[in-house]
Amino acid sequence: MKDDAHQRLLLAKNTAGTVEFCEGCELVELNVGATSLRFYMEDLAVLSTLLRDADARLEHYQLAQASIAQMRPASAKELN
């Protein structure tokens, strides 16, 4: 007999992992490799914002680092 109270719906899937929703528990489950995080569905938007902010800041950091690297001379000969 199937327990419909805990039916899981696949919300998203890619090479990083899956995101599922349990209707019975009203929990979202994020699976990345062997790691599983469960949180209330209301927190999905908050987590999404957190990850987008982190991604944007990391991109900004990487651009700044690349800009700094371009300003550095490649060798001591370039200093002359």
MMTF fields as JSON, N, C-alpha, C and O atoms, coordinates in Angstrom:
{
  "mmtfVersion": "1.0.0",
  "mmtfProducer": "UNKNOWN",
  "numBonds": 319,
  "numAtoms": 320,
  "numGroups": 80,
  "numChains": 1,
  "numModels": 1,
  "chainsPerModel": [1],
  "groupsPerChain": [80],
  "chainIdList": ["A"],
  "bondAtomList": [4, 2, 8, 6, 12, 10, 16, 14, 20, 18, 24, 22, 28, 26, 32, 30, 36, 34, 40, 38, 44, 42, 48, 46, 52, 50, 56, 54, 60, 58, 64, 62, 68, 66, 72, 70, 76, 74, 80, 78, 84, 82, 88, 86, 92, 90, 96, 94, 100, 98, 104, 102, 108, 106, 112, 110, 116, 114, 120, 118, 124, 122, 128, 126, 132, 130, 136, 134, 140, 138, 144, 142, 148, 146, 152, 150, 156, 154, 160, 158, 164, 162, 168, 166, 172, 170, 176, 174, 180, 178, 184, 182, 188, 186, 192, 190, 196, 194, 200, 198, 204, 202, 208, 206, 212, 210, 216, 214, 220, 218, 224, 222, 228, 226, 232, 230, 236, 234, 240, 238, 244, 242, 248, 246, 252, 250, 256, 254, 260, 258, 264, 262, 268, 266, 272, 270, 276, 274, 280, 278, 284, 282, 288, 286, 292, 290, 296, 294, 300, 298, 304, 302, 308, 306, 312, 310, 316, 314],
  "bondOrderList": [1, 1, 1, 1, 1, 1, 1, 1, 1, 1, 1, 1, 1, 1, 1, 1, 1, 1, 1, 1, 1, 1, 1, 1, 1, 1, 1, 1, 1, 1, 1, 1, 1, 1, 1, 1, 1, 1, 1, 1, 1, 1, 1, 1, 1, 1, 1, 1, 1, 1, 1, 1, 1, 1, 1, 1, 1, 1, 1, 1, 1, 1, 1, 1, 1, 1, 1, 1, 1, 1, 1, 1, 1, 1, 1, 1, 1, 1, 1],
  "groupList": [{"groupName": "MET", "atomNameList": ["N", "CA", "C", "O"], "elementList": ["N", "C", "C", "O"], "formalChargeList": [0, 0, 0, 0], "bondAtomList": [1, 0, 2, 1, 3, 2], "bondOrderList": [1, 1, 2], "singleLetterCode": "M", "chemCompType": "L-PEPTIDE LINKING"}, {"groupName": "LYS", "atomNameList": ["N", "CA", "C", "O"], "elementList": ["N", "C", "C", "O"], "formalChargeList": [0, 0, 0, 0], "bondAtomList": [1, 0, 2, 1, 3, 2], "bondOrderList": [1, 1, 2], "singleLetterCode": "K", "chemCompType": "L-PEPTIDE LINKING"}, {"groupName": "ASP", "atomNameList": ["N", "CA", "C", "O"], "elementList": ["N", "C", "C", "O"], "formalChargeList": [0, 0, 0, 0], "bondAtomList": [1, 0, 2, 1, 3, 2], "bondOrderList": [1, 1, 2], "singleLetterCode": "D", "chemCompType": "L-PEPTIDE LINKING"}, {"groupName": "ALA", "atomNameList": ["N", "CA", "C", "O"], "elementList": ["N", "C", "C", "O"], "formalChargeList": [0, 0, 0, 0], "bondAtomList": [1, 0, 2, 1, 3, 2], "bondOrderList": [1, 1, 2], "singleLetterCode": "A", "chemCompType": "L-PEPTIDE LINKING"}, {"groupName": "HIS", "atomNameList": ["N", "CA", "C", "O"], "elementList": ["N", "C", "C", "O"], "formalChargeList": [0, 0, 0, 0], "bondAtomList": [1, 0, 2, 1, 3, 2], "bondOrderList": [1, 1, 2], "singleLetterCode": "H", "chemCompType": "L-PEPTIDE LINKING"}, {"groupName": "GLN", "atomNameList": ["N", "CA", "C", "O"], "elementList": ["N", "C", "C", "O"], "formalChargeList": [0, 0, 0, 0], "bondAtomList": [1, 0, 2, 1, 3, 2], "bondOrderList": [1, 1, 2], "singleLetterCode": "Q", "chemCompType": "L-PEPTIDE LINKING"}, {"groupName": "ARG", "atomNameList": ["N", "CA", "C", "O"], "elementList": ["N", "C", "C", "O"], "formalChargeList": [0, 0, 0, 0], "bondAtomList": [1, 0, 2, 1, 3, 2], "bondOrderList": [1, 1, 2], "singleLetterCode": "R", "chemCompType": "L-PEPTIDE LINKING"}, {"groupName": "LEU", "atomNameList": ["N", "CA", "C", "O"], "elementList": ["N", "C", "C", "O"], "formalChargeList": [0, 0, 0, 0], "bondAtomList": [1, 0, 2, 1, 3, 2], "bondOrderList": [1, 1, 2], "singleLetterCode": "L", "chemCompType": "L-PEPTIDE LINKING"}, {"groupName": "ASN", "atomNameList": ["N", "CA", "C", "O"], "elementList": ["N", "C", "C", "O"], "formalChargeList": [0, 0, 0, 0], "bondAtomList": [1, 0, 2, 1, 3, 2], "bondOrderList": [1, 1, 2], "singleLetterCode": "N", "chemCompType": "L-PEPTIDE LINKING"}, {"groupName": "THR", "atomNameList": ["N", "CA", "C", "O"], "elementList": ["N", "C", "C", "O"], "formalChargeList": [0, 0, 0, 0], "bondAtomList": [1, 0, 2, 1, 3, 2], "bondOrderList": [1, 1, 2], "singleLetterCode": "T", "chemCompType": "L-PEPTIDE LINKING"}, {"groupName": "GLY", "atomNameList": ["N", "CA", "C", "O"], "elementList": ["N", "C", "C", "O"], "formalChargeList": [0, 0, 0, 0], "bondAtomList": [1, 0, 2, 1, 3, 2], "bondOrderList": [1, 1, 2], "singleLetterCode": "G", "chemCompType": "PEPTIDE LINKING"}, {"groupName": "VAL", "atomNameList": ["N", "CA", "C", "O"], "elementList": ["N", "C", "C", "O"], "formalChargeList": [0, 0, 0, 0], "bondAtomList": [1, 0, 2, 1, 3, 2], "bondOrderList": [1, 1, 2], "singleLetterCode": "V", "chemCompType": "L-PEPTIDE LINKING"}, {"groupName": "GLU", "atomNameList": ["N", "CA", "C", "O"], "elementList": ["N", "C", "C", "O"], "formalChargeList": [0, 0, 0, 0], "bondAtomList": [1, 0, 2, 1, 3, 2], "bondOrderList": [1, 1, 2], "singleLetterCode": "E", "chemCompType": "L-PEPTIDE LINKING"}, {"groupName": "PHE", "atomNameList": ["N", "CA", "C", "O"], "elementList": ["N", "C", "C", "O"], "formalChargeList": [0, 0, 0, 0], "bondAtomList": [1, 0, 2, 1, 3, 2], "bondOrderList": [1, 1, 2], "singleLetterCode": "F", "chemCompType": "L-PEPTIDE LINKING"}, {"groupName": "CYS", "atomNameList": ["N", "CA", "C", "O"], "elementList": ["N", "C", "C", "O"], "formalChargeList": [0, 0, 0, 0], "bondAtomList": [1, 0, 2, 1, 3, 2], "bondOrderList": [1, 1, 2], "singleLetterCode": "C", "chemCompType": "L-PEPTIDE LINKING"}, {"groupName": "SER", "atomNameList": ["N", "CA", "C", "O"], "elementList": ["N", "C", "C", "O"], "formalChargeList": [0, 0, 0, 0], "bondAtomList": [1, 0, 2, 1, 3, 2], "bondOrderList": [1, 1, 2], "singleLetterCode": "S", "chemCompType": "L-PEPTIDE LINKING"}, {"groupName": "TYR", "atomNameList": ["N", "CA", "C", "O"], "elementList": ["N", "C", "C", "O"], "formalChargeList": [0, 0, 0, 0], "bondAtomList": [1, 0, 2, 1, 3, 2], "bondOrderList": [1, 1, 2], "singleLetterCode": "Y", "chemCompType": "L-PEPTIDE LINKING"}, {"groupName": "ILE", "atomNameList": ["N", "CA", "C", "O"], "elementList": ["N", "C", "C", "O"], "formalChargeList": [0, 0, 0, 0], "bondAtomList": [1, 0, 2, 1, 3, 2], "bondOrderList": [1, 1, 2], "singleLetterCode": "I", "chemCompType": "L-PEPTIDE LINKING"}, {"groupName": "PRO", "atomNameList": ["N", "CA", "C", "O"], "elementList": ["N", "C", "C", "O"], "formalChargeList": [0, 0, 0, 0], "bondAtomList": [1, 0, 2, 1, 3, 2], "bondOrderList": [1, 1, 2], "singleLetterCode": "P", "chemCompType": "L-PEPTIDE LINKING"}],
  "groupTypeList": [0, 1, 2, 2, 3, 4, 5, 6, 7, 7, 7, 3, 1, 8, 9, 3, 10, 9, 11, 12, 13, 14, 12, 10, 14, 12, 7, 11, 12, 7, 8, 11, 10, 3, 9, 15, 7, 6, 13, 16, 0, 12, 2, 7, 3, 11, 7, 15, 9, 7, 7, 6, 2, 3, 2, 3, 6, 7, 12, 4, 16, 5, 7, 3, 5, 3, 15, 17, 3, 5, 0, 6, 18, 3, 15, 3, 1, 12, 7, 8],
  "groupIdList": [1, 2, 3, 4, 5, 6, 7, 8, 9, 10, 11, 12, 13, 14, 15, 16, 17, 18, 19, 20, 21, 22, 23, 24, 25, 26, 27, 28, 29, 30, 31, 32, 33, 34, 35, 36, 37, 38, 39, 40, 41, 42, 43, 44, 45, 46, 47, 48, 49, 50, 51, 52, 53, 54, 55, 56, 57, 58, 59, 60, 61, 62, 63, 64, 65, 66, 67, 68, 69, 70, 71, 72, 73, 74, 75, 76, 77, 78, 79, 80],
  "secStructList": [7, 7, 7, 4, 4, 4, 7, 3, 3, 3, 3, 3, 3, 3, 6, 6, 3, 3, 3, 3, 3, 3, 6, 6, 6, 6, 3, 3, 3, 3, 3, 3, 6, 6, 3, 3, 3, 3, 3, 3, 6, 6, 2, 2, 2, 2, 2, 2, 2, 2, 2, 2, 2, 2, 2, 2, 2, 2, 2, 2, 2, 2, 2, 2, 2, 2, 2, 2, 2, 2, 2, 1, 7, 1, 1, 4, 4, 4, 4, 7],
  "xCoordList": [0.829, 0.0, 0.876, 1.831, 0.546, 1.322, 0.805, -0.403, 1.74, 1.374, 1.32, 2.349, 0.122, -0.035, 0.22, 0.49, 0.141, 0.379, 1.827, 2.131, 2.719, 4.128, 4.657, 5.792, 3.842, 4.265, 5.256, 5.032, 6.337, 7.372, 7.214, 7.008, 7.315, 7.263, 8.649, 9.257, 9.147, 10.447, 10.265, 9.57, 10.891, 10.776, 11.859, 11.605, 13.058, 14.168, 15.235, 15.384, 15.981, 17.055, 18.075, 17.72, 19.351, 20.435, 21.644, 21.523, 22.803, 23.997, 24.43, 25.168, 23.982, 24.328, 23.509, 23.992, 22.285, 21.435, 19.967, 19.588, 19.14, 17.689, 17.058, 17.623, 15.874, 15.05, 13.679, 13.048, 13.225, 11.936, 11.066, 11.562, 9.76, 8.808, 7.969, 7.392, 7.898, 7.063, 5.73, 5.672, 4.667, 3.352, 2.865, 2.251, 3.14, 2.676, 3.361, 2.719, 4.663, 5.438, 5.489, 5.792, 5.19, 5.325, 6.753, 6.992, 7.693, 9.114, 9.742, 9.355, 10.714, 11.515, 12.804, 13.389, 13.25, 14.488, 15.453, 15.148, 16.623, 17.691, 18.708, 19.256, 18.962, 19.907, 21.081, 20.917, 22.274, 23.504, 24.465, 24.979, 24.701, 25.534, 24.928, 23.744, 25.749, 25.279, 24.688, 24.31, 24.605, 24.086, 22.639, 22.271, 21.835, 20.419, 20.052, 20.331, 19.42, 18.947, 17.431, 16.88, 16.767, 15.307, 14.942, 15.511, 13.984, 13.548, 12.099, 11.587, 11.455, 10.066, 9.946, 10.837, 8.849, 8.693, 8.78, 9.197, 8.399, 8.479, 9.931, 10.207, 10.84, 12.254, 12.963, 14.121, 12.291, 12.909, 13.281, 14.371, 12.408, 12.701, 13.861, 14.696, 13.913, 15.001, 16.328, 17.335, 16.329, 17.539, 17.948, 19.135, 16.997, 17.281, 17.946, 18.913, 17.432, 18.018, 19.434, 20.331, 19.637, 20.961, 21.962, 23.069, 21.578, 22.483, 22.733, 23.857, 21.707, 21.892, 22.838, 23.715, 22.663, 23.545, 24.987, 25.912, 25.172, 26.514, 27.135, 28.316, 26.364, 26.849, 27.252, 28.297, 26.438, 26.737, 27.999, 28.835, 28.14, 29.331, 30.591, 31.659, 30.461, 31.609, 32.011, 33.2, 31.035, 31.333, 32.034, 32.999, 31.555, 32.185, 33.626, 34.532, 33.835, 35.176, 36.102, 37.238, 35.605, 36.423, 36.783, 37.907, 35.833, 36.115, 37.16, 38.054, 37.045, 38.02, 39.404, 40.401, 39.466, 40.753, 41.371, 42.579, 40.548, 41.044, 41.557, 42.571, 40.874, 41.3, 42.64, 43.511, 42.803, 44.066, 45.192, 46.303, 44.906, 45.918, 46.369, 47.536, 45.466, 45.834, 46.751, 47.552, 46.649, 47.473, 48.885, 49.793, 49.082, 50.399, 51.289, 50.832, 52.545, 53.468, 53.679, 53.712, 53.817, 53.999, 55.394, 55.591, 56.355, 57.724, 58.436, 57.93, 59.608, 60.419, 60.87, 61.072, 61.042, 61.472, 60.452, 60.828, 59.202, 58.168, 58.221, 57.641, 58.894, 58.99, 59.946, 59.854, 60.853, 61.858, 61.309, 62.018],
  "yCoordList": [-1.182, 0.0, 1.249, 1.349, 2.187, 3.414, 4.455, 4.65, 5.131, 6.175, 7.512, 8.169, 7.929, 9.162, 10.402, 11.468, 10.291, 11.441, 11.918, 13.07, 11.02, 11.385, 11.22, 10.791, 11.557, 11.504, 12.636, 13.781, 12.299, 13.287, 13.748, 12.948, 15.047, 15.636, 16.152, 16.888, 15.775, 16.251, 17.668, 17.878, 18.636, 20.043, 20.435, 21.207, 19.909, 20.243, 19.163, 18.485, 19.02, 18.031, 18.482, 18.875, 18.419, 18.633, 17.86, 17.026, 18.127, 17.366, 17.646, 16.851, 18.764, 19.083, 18.269, 17.966, 17.909, 17.158, 17.299, 17.56, 17.122, 17.203, 18.046, 18.224, 18.554, 19.229, 18.574, 18.548, 18.044, 17.363, 18.016, 18.662, 17.834, 18.351, 17.189, 16.446, 17.029, 16.006, 16.654, 17.532, 16.215, 16.804, 16.564, 17.44, 15.376, 15.038, 15.837, 16.282, 16.017, 16.748, 18.244, 19.04, 18.619, 19.995, 20.493, 21.628, 19.607, 19.931, 19.833, 18.999, 20.694, 20.637, 19.924, 20.179, 19.034, 18.302, 18.571, 18.314, 19.092, 19.354, 18.232, 18.022, 17.515, 16.402, 16.742, 16.955, 16.789, 17.029, 15.924, 15.9, 15.018, 13.864, 13.093, 12.757, 12.815, 12.075, 12.984, 12.516, 14.277, 15.241, 15.59, 15.832, 15.608, 15.935, 17.007, 16.868, 18.082, 19.15, 19.224, 19.217, 19.295, 19.422, 20.739, 21.11, 21.447, 22.708, 22.962, 22.347, 23.871, 24.194, 24.89, 25.64, 24.645, 25.17, 26.69, 27.245, 27.376, 28.834, 29.312, 30.427, 28.468, 28.84, 28.629, 29.018, 28.023, 27.796, 29.124, 29.247, 30.104, 31.414, 32.09, 32.738, 31.941, 32.532, 31.873, 32.558, 30.552, 29.825, 30.202, 30.381, 30.321, 30.707, 32.082, 32.275, 33.03, 34.37, 34.308, 34.979, 33.52, 33.354, 32.849, 33.378, 31.824, 31.248, 32.213, 32.297, 32.942, 33.936, 35.044, 35.466, 35.517, 36.551, 36.06, 36.781, 34.844, 34.274, 34.136, 34.435, 33.692, 33.535, 34.885, 34.991, 35.909, 37.244, 37.81, 38.402, 37.629, 38.141, 37.394, 37.991, 36.091, 35.314, 35.754, 35.864, 36.003, 36.488, 37.849, 38.085, 38.734, 40.046, 39.878, 40.553, 38.998, 38.719, 38.224, 38.683, 37.284, 36.72, 37.779, 37.798, 38.656, 39.736, 40.698, 41.146, 41.01, 41.899, 41.259, 41.93, 39.973, 39.273, 39.256, 39.437, 39.04, 39.017, 40.393, 40.504, 41.426, 42.79, 43.103, 43.717, 42.688, 42.888, 42.118, 42.63, 40.9, 40.073, 40.701, 40.575, 41.373, 42.019, 43.212, 43.549, 43.849, 45.021, 44.645, 45.471, 43.412, 42.955, 42.66, 42.1, 43.03, 42.653, 41.145, 40.505, 40.598, 39.153, 38.717, 37.583, 39.626, 39.282, 40.546, 41.655, 40.362, 41.504, 42.355, 43.557, 41.777, 42.529, 43.595, 44.64, 43.364, 44.328, 45.555, 46.588, 45.462, 46.583, 47.646, 48.806, 47.28, 48.215, 49.022, 49.855],
  "zCoordList": [0.0, 0.0, 0.0, 0.771, -0.861, -0.987, -0.014, 0.121, 0.672, 1.629, 0.897, 0.74, 0.444, -0.319, 0.52, -0.034, 1.848, 2.708, 2.619, 2.93, 2.189, 2.102, 0.681, 0.474, -0.265, -1.661, -1.924, -1.53, -2.585, -2.89, -4.335, -5.247, -4.511, -5.839, -6.196, -5.418, -7.351, -7.809, -8.345, -9.339, -7.684, -8.092, -9.085, -10.01, -8.901, -9.789, -9.707, -8.69, -10.811, -10.85, -11.885, -12.996, -11.503, -12.451, -11.956, -11.059, -12.528, -12.144, -10.703, -10.121, -10.119, -8.728, -7.741, -6.65, -8.095, -7.176, -7.505, -8.647, -6.477, -6.662, -5.557, -4.478, -5.866, -4.877, -4.953, -6.009, -3.82, -3.751, -2.687, -1.764, -2.838, -1.86, -1.358, -2.152, -0.031, 0.587, 0.955, 1.816, 0.296, 0.547, 1.97, 2.579, 2.494, 3.839, 4.931, 5.882, 4.791, 5.799, 5.523, 6.412, 4.286, 3.817, 3.996, 4.406, 3.676, 3.751, 2.373, 1.554, 2.132, 0.919, 1.274, 2.327, 0.403, 0.642, -0.496, -1.66, -0.146, -1.096, -0.953, 0.129, -2.034, -2.032, -2.937, -4.139, -2.338, -3.081, -2.691, -1.573, -3.612, -3.295, -2.132, -2.148, -1.119, 0.05, 1.116, 2.19, 0.831, 1.802, 1.49, 0.341, 2.537, 2.393, 3.414, 4.604, 2.93, 3.812, 3.699, 2.598, 4.836, 4.852, 5.512, 6.539, 4.912, 5.481, 5.07, 4.135, 5.783, 5.504, 4.166, 3.767, 3.473, 2.124, 2.08, 1.064, 3.151, 3.182, 3.114, 2.671, 3.553, 3.589, 2.254, 2.108, 1.285, -0.024, -0.678, -1.236, -0.62, -1.21, -0.482, -1.112, 0.832, 1.614, 1.247, 1.071, 1.133, 0.747, -0.668, -0.943, -1.553, -2.927, -2.986, -3.723, -2.216, -2.149, -1.591, -2.101, -0.563, 0.041, -0.991, -1.094, -1.756, -2.745, -3.904, -4.399, -4.346, -5.411, -4.947, -5.701, -3.711, -3.164, -3.095, -3.468, -2.621, -2.527, -3.914, -4.093, -4.882, -6.246, -6.836, -7.478, -6.628, -7.141, -6.495, -7.178, -5.187, -4.495, -4.919, -5.053, -5.129, -5.6, -7.005, -7.306, -7.857, -9.208, -9.144, -9.87, -8.283, -8.105, -7.609, -8.1, -6.656, -6.128, -7.242, -7.364, -8.054, -9.12, -10.167, -10.669, -10.495, -11.443, -10.872, -11.59, -9.589, -8.949, -8.941, -9.204, -8.644, -8.633, -10.027, -10.173, -11.047, -12.422, -12.819, -13.509, -12.396, -12.692, -12.03, -12.646, -10.793, -10.069, -10.758, -10.901, -11.18, -11.842, -13.158, -13.529, -13.868, -15.13, -14.9, -15.772, -13.753, -13.452, -13.013, -13.091, -12.553, -12.102, -13.293, -14.289, -13.199, -14.27, -14.277, -13.226, -15.454, -15.569, -15.128, -14.69, -15.248, -14.852, -14.401, -14.571, -13.827, -13.366, -14.531, -14.355, -15.738, -16.917, -17.289, -17.821, -17.029, -17.378, -16.476, -16.811, -15.358, -14.443, -14.982, -14.583, -15.872, -16.408, -17.54, -18.105]
}
